[in-house]
């Protein structure tokens, strides 16, 4: 059981971190493009489709995927990224809009600085604390979705060493061997709380 518990955290944590990384790799550039666009229609074109995705419950997306998509870690990463990108893009866009409206940025534009240099050299560093604070929440949300996918049988095989699968698979033996259910459940909760505390402390410093 100890071996299964130690191996079970590897897939949950790794898939959640990879999915969060993909979400930020897609969401932040979209937010920067929308926030720094001089044409209003470009902002609308980029953000309105994300609002539509945001209106669909993430668990509903997982249920639909469970019925039509091939099972595997790749499917889970794609689904988590799709349902997480709109939230990340909205947070990043709000932070970027505040930075883009500063007089210093307008002065840099008048000096002939390119949008690329303004975005990478000034806007991104200024919005970094907001993104770091948001990162802890997104990793926790990704962990929740990955665990839900495991319960639905989307991400891993029913006999895989996975914390979420262990909780689901061992429910019938809860009163016989409680540790087989309680330990992985507690580890999921502890990891979620720990990630949020770490990123919260990093922002305060």
C-alpha positions as CSV (number, residue, x, y, z in Angstrom):
1,X,0.0,0.0,0.0
2,X,2.9,2.4,0.8
3,X,4.4,1.7,-2.6
4,X,1.0,2.4,-4.3
5,X,0.6,5.7,-2.4
6,X,4.1,6.9,-3.2
7,X,3.6,6.1,-6.9
8,X,0.1,7.5,-7.0
9,X,1.1,11.1,-6.4
10,X,3.5,11.1,-9.4
11,X,0.8,11.0,-12.1
12,X,-1.7,13.4,-10.3
13,X,0.9,16.1,-9.6
14,X,2.7,15.8,-12.9
15,X,-0.4,15.9,-15.0
16,X,-1.8,18.9,-13.0
17,X,1.5,20.8,-13.3
18,X,1.8,20.1,-17.1
19,X,-1.8,21.1,-17.7
20,X,-1.3,24.3,-15.8
21,X,1.8,25.1,-17.7
22,X,0.0,24.6,-21.0
23,X,-2.8,26.8,-19.8
24,X,-0.5,29.7,-19.0
25,X,1.5,29.2,-22.2
26,X,-1.8,29.8,-24.1
27,X,-3.7,32.2,-21.9
28,X,-1.0,34.8,-21.1
29,X,-0.1,35.6,-24.7
30,X,-3.7,35.8,-25.6
31,X,-4.3,38.2,-22.7
32,X,-1.3,40.3,-23.6
33,X,-2.4,40.6,-27.2
34,X,-5.9,41.6,-26.2
35,X,-4.8,44.1,-23.5
36,X,-2.3,45.8,-25.8
37,X,-4.4,45.9,-28.9
38,X,-5.2,49.4,-30.1
39,X,-8.2,48.1,-32.0
40,X,-11.2,47.2,-29.8
41,X,-12.5,44.6,-32.2
42,X,-9.3,42.5,-31.8
43,X,-9.8,42.4,-28.0
44,X,-13.4,41.3,-28.6
45,X,-12.4,38.6,-31.1
46,X,-9.9,37.1,-28.7
47,X,-11.8,37.3,-25.4
48,X,-15.5,36.5,-26.4
49,X,-14.9,32.9,-27.4
50,X,-13.1,32.4,-24.1
51,X,-16.2,33.7,-22.3
52,X,-18.3,31.1,-24.0
53,X,-15.9,28.3,-22.8
54,X,-16.0,29.8,-19.3
55,X,-19.8,29.5,-19.2
56,X,-19.6,25.7,-19.7
57,X,-19.1,23.9,-16.4
58,X,-15.8,22.1,-16.3
59,X,-17.2,18.8,-14.9
60,X,-19.7,18.8,-17.8
61,X,-16.8,19.0,-20.2
62,X,-15.1,16.1,-18.5
63,X,-18.2,14.0,-18.7
64,X,-18.5,14.7,-22.4
65,X,-14.9,13.9,-23.0
66,X,-15.2,10.6,-21.0
67,X,-17.8,9.4,-23.5
68,X,-16.2,10.4,-26.8
69,X,-12.4,11.0,-26.4
70,X,-9.7,8.4,-26.1
71,X,-8.5,7.8,-22.6
72,X,-5.0,8.8,-21.5
73,X,-3.0,11.6,-19.9
74,X,-2.8,13.6,-23.1
75,X,-6.6,13.9,-23.1
76,X,-6.7,15.1,-19.5
77,X,-4.0,17.7,-20.2
78,X,-5.9,19.0,-23.2
79,X,-9.3,19.1,-21.3
80,X,-7.8,20.8,-18.2
81,X,-6.0,23.4,-20.4
82,X,-9.2,24.2,-22.4
83,X,-11.3,24.8,-19.3
84,X,-8.5,26.7,-17.5
85,X,-7.3,29.0,-20.2
86,X,-10.3,31.4,-20.0
87,X,-9.8,32.0,-16.3
88,X,-6.1,32.6,-16.7
89,X,-6.7,34.9,-19.7
90,X,-9.2,37.0,-17.9
91,X,-6.9,37.5,-14.8
92,X,-3.9,38.2,-17.0
93,X,-5.8,40.6,-19.2
94,X,-7.0,42.6,-16.2
95,X,-3.5,42.8,-14.9
96,X,-2.1,43.8,-18.3
97,X,-4.7,46.4,-18.9
98,X,-3.7,48.2,-15.6
99,X,-0.1,48.2,-16.6
100,X,-0.8,49.2,-20.2
101,X,-2.6,52.3,-19.1
102,X,0.3,53.7,-17.2
103,X,2.0,56.9,-18.5
104,X,5.4,55.2,-18.5
105,X,4.2,52.7,-21.1
106,X,2.8,55.5,-23.3
107,X,6.1,57.3,-23.1
108,X,7.9,54.2,-24.2
109,X,5.5,53.9,-27.2
110,X,6.3,57.5,-28.2
111,X,10.0,56.7,-28.0
112,X,9.5,54.0,-30.7
113,X,9.6,50.9,-28.5
114,X,8.1,47.8,-30.2
115,X,5.1,46.1,-28.8
116,X,7.1,42.9,-28.2
117,X,9.7,44.8,-26.1
118,X,6.9,46.6,-24.2
119,X,5.1,43.4,-23.5
120,X,8.1,41.3,-22.5
121,X,10.3,44.0,-20.9
122,X,7.7,46.0,-19.0
123,X,4.2,44.5,-18.9
124,X,5.0,40.9,-18.0
125,X,7.4,41.8,-15.1
126,X,4.8,44.3,-13.8
127,X,2.0,41.7,-13.8
128,X,4.2,38.8,-12.5
129,X,3.1,39.1,-8.9
130,X,-0.5,38.7,-10.0
131,X,0.3,35.7,-12.1
132,X,2.3,34.1,-9.3
133,X,-0.6,34.5,-6.9
134,X,-3.0,33.1,-9.4
135,X,-0.7,30.2,-10.2
136,X,-1.3,28.5,-6.9
137,X,-5.1,28.6,-7.4
138,X,-4.8,27.3,-10.9
139,X,-2.6,24.3,-9.9
140,X,-5.1,23.4,-7.2
141,X,-8.0,23.7,-9.7
142,X,-6.1,21.5,-12.2
143,X,-5.5,18.9,-9.5
144,X,-9.2,18.9,-8.8
145,X,-10.0,18.3,-12.5
146,X,-7.3,15.7,-12.9
147,X,-8.7,13.8,-9.9
148,X,-12.2,14.1,-11.3
149,X,-11.0,12.7,-14.6
150,X,-9.5,9.8,-12.8
151,X,-12.8,9.1,-11.0
152,X,-14.5,9.2,-14.4
153,X,-11.9,6.9,-15.9
154,X,-10.7,9.4,-18.5
155,X,-7.1,9.8,-17.5
156,X,-5.8,6.5,-16.2
157,X,-6.6,2.9,-16.1
158,X,-9.0,1.6,-13.3
159,X,-6.1,-0.3,-11.8
160,X,-3.5,2.4,-12.0
161,X,-1.5,3.7,-9.1
162,X,-3.2,7.1,-8.7
163,X,-4.4,8.9,-5.6
164,X,-7.9,9.6,-7.0
165,X,-8.2,6.1,-8.4
166,X,-7.2,4.7,-5.1
167,X,-9.9,6.6,-3.3
168,X,-12.5,5.5,-5.7
169,X,-11.3,1.9,-6.0
170,X,-11.0,1.3,-2.3
171,X,-14.2,2.7,-1.0
172,X,-15.7,-0.7,-0.5
173,X,-12.9,-1.6,1.9
174,X,-13.0,1.7,3.8
175,X,-13.9,0.1,7.2
176,X,-11.6,-2.9,6.5
177,X,-8.4,-0.9,5.6
178,X,-9.2,2.8,6.1
179,X,-5.7,3.9,5.3
180,X,-6.1,2.8,1.7
181,X,-8.8,5.5,1.2
182,X,-7.9,8.1,3.9
183,X,-4.2,8.4,3.1
184,X,-4.5,9.3,-0.6
185,X,-7.4,11.6,0.1
186,X,-5.4,13.4,2.8
187,X,-2.4,13.7,0.5
188,X,-4.5,15.3,-2.2
189,X,-5.9,17.9,0.3
190,X,-2.4,18.5,1.9
191,X,-0.8,19.0,-1.5
192,X,-3.5,21.5,-2.6
193,X,-3.2,23.5,0.6
194,X,0.6,23.4,0.5
195,X,0.8,24.7,-3.0
196,X,-1.5,27.6,-2.2
197,X,0.5,28.5,1.0
198,X,3.8,28.3,-0.9
199,X,2.7,30.7,-3.7
200,X,1.0,33.0,-1.2
201,X,4.2,33.3,0.8
202,X,6.2,33.9,-2.5
203,X,3.9,36.8,-3.4
204,X,4.2,38.4,0.1
205,X,7.9,38.3,-0.1
